[in-house]
């Protein structure tokens, strides 16, 4: 019994030692985790305070809004979702270009609003107020800012100018540093975006059915851009390179048109529209200079193209200006132009290819856009059918035109004609007689207004131009 008792005492003592060691180990582990947590908390708090101090210092220099308190920062540390951020399934990302849509990089962005909005840096809120300003030099590469109201309402970009003044943008304004400055992107619900497109692309006093047709076209175009954007930072921009957005603020008429056609698109992978037709869109017999000249000389019926003055126009472009375009765009080396002729027209009369000859140089200008660029009116006066005059255009209004050559009166030397024809002096200027405004593909906006005036609804207008029915909502 004594031997068994001694054995039991030894086992009990061993268990006590083991338990004491386990308790001591647990205490040491808890102390280690406490110290580790404290160090991490200190690092994170210090980093956050450094960020806050950075933007507070910038606030004093650039008139930013007041800094956010630590309590407010803690409240929003999990990046609460705002109303503007919830509608991600039907949103669109629009890159906002600079004044006159000339570039994508902004030197600075100034935001204002009657209501407070949040500004976040890399997902964490750093500012809450009614004004905000940031310069490109104050953003590091890779940093991302965003500004939004909790209700998703509009914020004014004071540093940007459009036809209606400083534009307002609903949804989220995203800013990040690009190679040439700040890239500014507006992310917002698709249907809200369309209200700004319809108002900018078509005058709000156009007939209601025409505005509805424009809304369906704009929605179809936007959906195609979203589908094709891939991993780009934006789906499209706000210029005529895509479709104009927020050059004019949304109106009651544009909103009604978007709401009345909500969700409706055309079953097309690509859709285009333009301002004014010359009334040849359904013709296939105007592919020669003679035929198109005869067509364009006929007076259009009253009310066609909503009586747009761009239905017919004329201008004269100097050979000197054409030479400048050829030199800059095609490396032209001759100091003269001897001949310009139409090589190819579409069946509707649109010029698709020109040939230019001068000295030993010959150049083919291919594509309606290239043709319109080489024959750019610049500061030359362009006269419309109602007597109105325009200048400063960077593109010819359309490629629906025919030409007359005006040659130099006292040339130093002439150019020999083909097959023994009499030598002709170099060209002094080119007289152009044309019609329409835009690329001439898809729906004419003025034509849609004229058809609406005649009683067609928006579905019939779209059927007339695209020969397809609408996808129902």
Secondary structure, DSSP 8 states (H G I E B T S, - for coil): -HHHHHHHHHHHHHHHHHHHHHHHHHHHHHHHHHHHHHHHHHHHHHHHHHHHHHHHHHHHHHT---B--HHHHHHTTT----HHHH--TTEEEEE---GGG--SEESEEEEEEEEEEEEEETTEEEEEEEEEEEEGGGS-TT-EEEEE-TT---EEETT--BTTBS-EE-SEEEEEEETTEEEEEEEEEHHHHHHHHHHHHS-TTS-HHHHHHHHHHHHHHHHHHHHHHTTSS-SEESSTTS---SSS---HHHHHHHHHTTT-EES-S---EESB--S-TT-SS--SHHHHHHHHTS---TTGGGG-GGGSEEEEEEHHHHHHHHHHHH----S---EEEEEEE-TTS-EEEEEEEETTEEEEEESHHHHHHHT--BTS-EEETTS-EE--BSS-S-S-EEEEEEE-SS-SSEE--GGG---EE-EEEEEEEE--BS---SEEHHHHHHHHHTT--HHHHHHHHHS--EE--
